[in-house]
Amino acid sequence: MTSATLTVNQSFTYQIDRLGLHDFGVHTSQVESPFSYEKQMKLFIPSDVPNIRGGNDELFVQDIAIKIWRIAELTQKKALVLFTSYDMLKKVYYYVKDLDETSSLNLIGQGVTSGSRTRLLKMFKQAEQAAILFGTSSFWEGIDLPGSELEHLMIVRLPFSPPNQPLNRAQIEQAKQTGKNPFTDLSLPQAVIRFKQGFGRLIRTKQDYGAVFIFDRRIKTTRYGKTFIDSLPPVPVYEGKLETLLEQHLHFREED
């Protein structure tokens, strides 16, 4: 098997365990990426984001909408915003739409704008003005937007699977029965792999350049948050208030 998302924190342990391959003498190898992530992208973590107090925290939704609009309005580049729920996606979409009084941004929302994933991607690619694509589920993987087709990626929440879904609930119970920690041995690795899939949407060629914005403060305020960053390729990480980060980002682009 070959994949860019087989490892968690640079280790194959999770995949070997999940596939039951411990007794099969598995050989593993990590091949260095052909991309120069240190030069091609920046990872920004705004510090002035409210903590998430619930799945549909209104304060968080409004603040994220303002930040998404601000990034797109200032940079005038195409952006993909990844969500973990349709409900939050729709709320943020309409808040951004209200903020965009001049209609200078082309807003495309999964489940809001009519059409299949293929049609939404086509609309996004063909947009001549700055565009924002709001997506969840299938948009975390399997889409290719090289060059100017995508220069900004925004991850709203760390992609943990809802524990109350039947499959997840069964896996959690099985982990408990086998003496494993459901969070560290199951939920966290799954979320990290999903996170890496989303992260991989940005840099698609050696000529690409872009920035990732992460709005979930848990990546910095929790012990497990470090696992997400450590599972990524070497990439410059910047933390601070959004306006300061945007100044740095625009300065980087001018230098390039």
Secondary structure as GFF3:
##gff-version 3
##sequence-region A 1 256
A	DSSP	alpha_helix	13	18	.	.	.	ID=ss1
A	DSSP	alpha_helix	37	40	.	.	.	ID=ss2
A	DSSP	beta_strand	41	46	.	.	.	ID=ss3
A	DSSP	alpha_helix	58	75	.	.	.	ID=ss4
A	DSSP	beta_strand	79	82	.	.	.	ID=ss5
A	DSSP	alpha_helix	86	99	.	.	.	ID=ss6
A	DSSP	beta_strand	106	109	.	.	.	ID=ss7
A	DSSP	alpha_helix	117	126	.	.	.	ID=ss8
A	DSSP	beta_strand	131	135	.	.	.	ID=ss9
A	DSSP	three_ten_helix	137	140	.	.	.	ID=ss10
A	DSSP	three_ten_helix	147	149	.	.	.	ID=ss11
A	DSSP	beta_strand	152	155	.	.	.	ID=ss12
A	DSSP	alpha_helix	166	177	.	.	.	ID=ss13
A	DSSP	pi_helix	183	187	.	.	.	ID=ss14
A	DSSP	alpha_helix	188	199	.	.	.	ID=ss15
A	DSSP	beta_strand	210	214	.	.	.	ID=ss16
A	DSSP	alpha_helix	218	221	.	.	.	ID=ss17
A	DSSP	alpha_helix	225	230	.	.	.	ID=ss18
A	DSSP	beta_strand	237	240	.	.	.	ID=ss19
A	DSSP	alpha_helix	242	255	.	.	.	ID=ss20
###
